[in-house]
Amino acid sequence: MPGNAYIYAHWISRQYLDTVQKGGHAYLDLMREQPCHKLLNSHEELVGPWDVANDWISTQWMPLAIS
């Protein structure tokens, strides 16, 4: 992929911890398959809070994303 390429993660509707985890793992897989090291996370169509997943993102997802 070109150096300026990125994966666009478009989250819509209400998200729960399990849906964020499933989506998060899917984006990690996609980032490895492409390979692409940039992810643009769009929350513009989310309904409700996102903070239900903050702990999981910071302690589980982020370390996997940077490895």
C-alpha positions in Angstrom: 0.0 0.0 0.0 1.1 3.6 -0.6 2.6 5.4 2.4 -0.4 7.6 2.8 -2.9 4.8 2.7 -5.2 4.1 5.7 -8.1 1.9 6.7 -11.3 3.7 7.4 -13.3 2.3 10.4 -16.8 3.6 10.2 -18.7 2.9 13.4 -22.5 3.3 13.3 -25.4 3.0 15.6 -25.0 1.9 19.3 -21.9 -0.1 20.1 -21.4 -2.4 23.1 -18.2 -3.9 24.5 -18.7 -7.2 22.5 -19.4 -5.4 19.2 -16.4 -3.1 19.7 -14.2 -6.1 20.5 -15.4 -8.0 17.4 -14.9 -5.0 15.2 -11.6 -4.1 16.8 -10.2 -7.6 16.1 -11.6 -7.4 12.5 -9.7 -4.2 11.9 -6.5 -5.6 13.4 -6.8 -8.6 11.0 -7.3 -6.2 8.1 -4.4 -4.0 9.1 -2.1 -7.1 9.1 -3.5 -8.5 5.8 -3.0 -5.3 3.8 -0.5 -4.4 5.5 -1.5 -1.0 6.6 -0.4 0.8 9.8 -2.9 3.6 9.8 -6.5 3.5 11.0 -9.0 6.4 10.8 -11.7 5.7 13.4 -15.0 7.5 12.5 -17.5 7.9 15.3 -19.7 10.4 13.6 -22.7 8.0 13.3 -22.4 6.4 16.7 -25.4 6.6 19.0 -24.7 6.7 22.7 -21.4 6.5 24.6 -18.3 4.8 23.4 -16.5 4.8 26.8 -17.8 1.2 27.6 -14.8 0.0 25.6 -12.1 2.4 26.7 -10.4 0.1 29.1 -10.4 -2.8 26.6 -9.0 -0.5 23.9 -6.2 0.9 26.0 -5.2 -2.4 27.7 -5.9 -5.0 25.0 -6.4 -3.5 21.5 -3.8 -0.8 21.5 -0.9 -3.1 22.5 -1.9 -5.5 19.7 -2.2 -2.6 17.2 1.3 -1.3 17.8 3.0 -4.7 17.9 
